[in-house]
């Protein structure tokens, strides 16, 4: 009666599993030069010069800045990104967001006041096309004499 053999995971009092989700943080006032790569979520309130890669969610606060490429599962942006953004799921651009670069995402939500300066490709095919050449790199058609 009290011995349930089907219960394979131990749970805490709140009903969640005992393993807590991991969150990587770059705090306000911090600067990272290089690549941050995570299987979990990333929260950036400081400055990142380089690449941000995550299978989880990227959160860029209003004080956060990324100067480089972004490749994540989901993203919620309130800060500034200078570079190409690739999101396999949903991208939220908050009112204070400033994006200078191309966006490739499945779903896009943009609040009034957010700034997007670049090309935007959406839908299921956007991830595959985003990994090849960017729209600005297409070859010009040959002219006939």
C-alpha positions in Angstrom: 0.0 0.0 0.0 2.8 2.5 0.9 5.5 0.9 -1.2 4.9 2.0 -4.8 7.4 0.3 -7.1 6.2 2.5 -10.1 7.6 5.6 -8.5 11.0 5.9 -10.2 11.9 9.6 -9.6 12.1 11.1 -6.2 10.1 14.3 -5.8 10.3 17.2 -3.5 7.5 18.5 -1.4 6.4 20.9 -4.2 5.9 17.9 -6.5 8.9 18.7 -8.8 11.8 16.4 -9.3 14.8 16.8 -6.9 17.0 17.9 -9.7 16.7 21.7 -10.1 17.0 23.4 -13.6 20.3 24.9 -14.3 20.6 28.6 -15.2 23.8 30.3 -16.4 24.1 34.0 -15.7 26.3 36.8 -16.9 25.4 39.5 -14.3 25.2 43.3 -14.9 28.7 44.8 -14.9 30.2 41.5 -16.1 31.9 41.1 -19.5 32.5 37.8 -21.3 34.7 37.5 -24.4 34.3 34.2 -26.3 31.6 31.6 -26.6 29.0 30.6 -24.0 27.6 27.2 -24.8 24.9 25.6 -22.5 22.5 22.6 -22.6 20.3 24.7 -20.3 19.1 28.3 -20.0 21.3 31.5 -20.2 20.5 34.9 -18.6 22.6 37.8 -19.8 22.5 41.2 -18.0 26.1 42.1 -18.8 28.1 42.2 -22.0 29.0 39.2 -24.2 31.4 39.6 -27.1 31.2 36.4 -29.0 28.7 33.6 -29.5 25.8 32.5 -27.3 24.6 28.9 -27.8 21.9 27.2 -25.8 19.5 24.3 -26.2 17.3 26.0 -23.6 16.1 29.6 -23.4 18.2 32.8 -23.7 17.1 35.8 -21.7 18.8 39.1 -22.4 17.7 41.8 -19.8 17.4 45.5 -20.7 21.0 46.0 -19.5 22.3 43.0 -21.5 24.3 43.3 -24.7 25.5 40.6 -27.1 27.9 41.5 -29.9 28.0 38.2 -31.9 25.9 35.3 -33.1 23.0 33.7 -31.1 21.8 30.1 -31.7 19.2 29.0 -29.1 16.0 27.0 -28.6 14.0 30.0 -27.3 14.8 33.6 -26.6 13.3 36.5 -24.7 15.2 39.7 -25.6 14.9 43.1 -23.8 18.5 44.3 -24.4 20.7 44.7 -27.5 22.0 42.1 -30.0 24.4 43.0 -32.8 24.6 39.8 -34.9 22.5 37.0 -36.4 19.9 35.4 -34.2 18.8 31.8 -34.8 15.9 30.5 -32.7 14.4 27.0 -33.2 11.3 27.9 -31.2 9.8 31.2 -30.1 11.6 34.6 -30.1 10.1 37.4 -27.9 11.3 40.9 -28.5 10.4 43.2 -25.6 9.7 46.9 -25.9 13.4 47.9 -25.1 14.9 45.3 -27.5 17.3 46.5 -30.3 18.3 43.9 -32.9 21.0 44.8 -35.5 21.2 41.7 -37.6 19.2 39.0 -39.3 16.6 36.9 -37.5 15.7 33.2 -38.3 13.0 31.9 -36.1 9.9 29.6 -36.1 7.7 32.1 -34.1 8.2 35.8 -33.5 6.4 38.0 -30.9 7.3 41.7 -31.1 6.2 44.3 -28.5 5.5 47.9 -29.6 8.8 49.9 -29.4 11.2 47.0 -30.2 13.7 47.7 -33.0 14.6 45.3 -35.7 17.3 46.3 -38.2 17.9 43.4 -40.6 16.1 40.6 -42.5 13.7 38.3 -40.8 12.8 34.8 -41.9 10.1 32.8 -40.1 8.6 29.4 -40.1 9.7 25.8 -39.9 12.1 26.2 -42.9 13.8 29.2 -41.3 16.3 27.2 -39.2 17.6 25.2 -42.2 17.9 28.3 -44.4 19.5 30.3 -41.6 22.5 27.9 -41.3 23.4 28.5 -45.0 24.3 31.9 -46.5 22.5 35.0 -45.1 20.1 36.8 -47.5 22.7 39.5 -48.1 25.2 37.0 -49.4 23.2 35.8 -52.4 25.0 35.8 -55.8 24.0 38.5 -58.3 22.4 37.3 -61.6 24.7 37.3 -64.6 23.8 40.0 -67.2 23.2 39.3 -70.9 25.2 41.3 -73.4 
